[in-house]
Amino acid sequence: MIDTPLRIIPLGGFGEIGKNLLALEYERDILVIDAGLMFPESDMPGIDLVYPEITYLTEHADRVQAILLTHGHEDHIGALPYLLKYLDVPVYATALTRGLAEIKLKEAGLLADSELHTVTADSQIELGNFKVEFFHVCHSIPDAIGIVIHTPVGSVVHATDYKFDQHPVDGKLTDVEKLRRIGDAGVLLLLSDSTNADASGFTPSEQSVNQTLEQVMSTAPGRIIIATFASNISRVQQVIETARLYGRRVGVIGRSMVNNVRMSINLGYLNVTLDELLSLHEMNNLPPERVVIVCTGSQGEPSAVLARLAANEHQQLQILPSDTVVLSATPIPGNEELVNHIIDDLFRLGADVIYSDLCDVHVSGHGSQEDLKLMLSLTRPKFFVPMHGEYRHLVLHSRLAREMGIPPENMVVVESGQVIEVNHDALRLGEEIGGGNVLVDGLSVGDIGAAVLRDRKHLARDGFLVAMVVIDRTTGEVVADPEILTRGFIYVAESDELIEGAKDRMWQVLRGPGGAASSMRNKIKDVLSQYCYNRTGRRPLIFPLVLEV
């Protein structure tokens, strides 16, 4: 028996949706799979994006062999610029995924210094102690792959973001025969997508969306505006093909959408030419019944095209009463309020809006229970670890694995940061490392922590109160009446009694025993905090300002 275990280090994507990042470690070699981001949750006010915390990788940067990318969605490649700022390592990806990654790296000013390699589903590469091969999977984006990592203790199958679609848009099926051969050769550990572990049956084909698109294009009286993810190249192809059937032309707007579409055309992943796409002028001037516009903003992102159209703030396009808007995506958990607000605004502008509650405008790219069972059946792993899902999804997936014959002692459910160790004979938990979040707020990356978020939530809930007093630097005497300023706490014009009471409490402190200004600030803060709570039942943030003159 080989004593050295293989270490599985999930730094993101376990017990959460997004920021997928997994490291495999054997002896001195580390292999990284995916580098994704996550959209902020509702308890992260002001945050734009969330990256996985990668301290473990940066502390062992000389041991990292490479980064492997499974496909081009944001939750798998969005953090790549962040990683490559700290890790000088090669990146391996299929052609489309590489193209999408290059756009991100170029925007970040890192492309020239990055080492990117193109692989296919038939590629085999050696990286230290790891021998890697790939297999094609169906997903909601072309060129998605699963990964087989051959290690000294056995083979690991990494199967994220897949389904067994019998009618994929690009005609390329998940490679069942290769998976069967991999299973026949022996699989030590399967890591498998759990996103739809609570959905019965097989996930429907991407082609099922065509029925909705055909219905919309055959009946819409004017322009059709379709919002989807900028990386959903398969959906863009479906729109283009359906538009052709009904004598419509397609244009794309939104920086990320335009960049991704142009790159996909150049690489041959979209069956359309740049000349066929509508210009902005044509979108506004062609007969409306001949126009289809594909844009970003299906998740309600405030800066995306759809949000600006809904707010009537787009400089070059406006919503017309005859427009039909299709949100070709289901809201990510936490985005529902933003999406609903945009839908309401679009209706107010007179547009007809079609979204997931009304008909099939989107099909998941993730396998449901029967897809997950099929992956288990094909690979027949000795050990199993569910990944890519919230905690309930991981638990439900582990139950499916038990139904498929995997003993409970041969599987674990873990969250990001919990290390797993595996060898020929055993699967066990290791130490906890990482698994945290790096928060992006504008140009600030990693500067915002729990304390700042706590203050933001506190401010949003209770507002703040500034208590100002001016004292003589020499004598310590108060030289002016205290002043109170509030925002988000009370309406000052109608709260004279409360304000005067607060000033009285300040005077009690000021007339008490003297001391340093810092001591005085703490006393004022404590007194006013208790006073405000007693009078209002709320605790605004208190900012005492003691000015010495």
Order of alpha helices (4+ residues) and beta strands (2+ residues): beta-beta-beta-beta-beta-alpha-beta-alpha-alpha-beta-alpha-beta-beta-beta-beta-beta-alpha-beta-alpha-beta-alpha-beta-alpha-alpha-beta-alpha-beta-alpha-beta-alpha-beta-beta-alpha-beta-beta-beta-beta-alpha-beta-beta-alpha-alpha-beta
